[in-house]
Amino acid sequence: MQILDFQKERFIRAKEIRKRYSISDPTLFRWCNSGKFPHPEYINGMRVWRQSIIEEHEKHMLADGKNINAQNRLTAECIQEAA
């Protein structure tokens, strides 16, 4: 059985993810279903993402040389945070 220490991990709600990438909820849903974005976890019915997973995802996108454009919606702020 895996024991999680939630006090050491920051969780990001869908609202903050949408704001971070300037996307709508349907776009976030599509990205998750298509594999372009990590799937959320659910805590008390709320969709949340581990900050560490989001940061790792952003680093992989940059390392893979993916274009930072409107489709990816990575802002300069997100790039700096991932570095």
MOFEN-V128684 format. One record per helix or strand of 2 or more residues. SS is the DSSP state (hx for helix, st for strand). FROM is the first residue (numbers start at 1). LEN is the number of residues. Records with the same first field share a line. If there is no record, write none. Layout:
SS: FROM-LEN ; FROM-LEN
This chain:
st: 11-3 ; 41-3 ; 46-5
hx: 14-8 ; 25-10 ; 51-13 ; 76-7
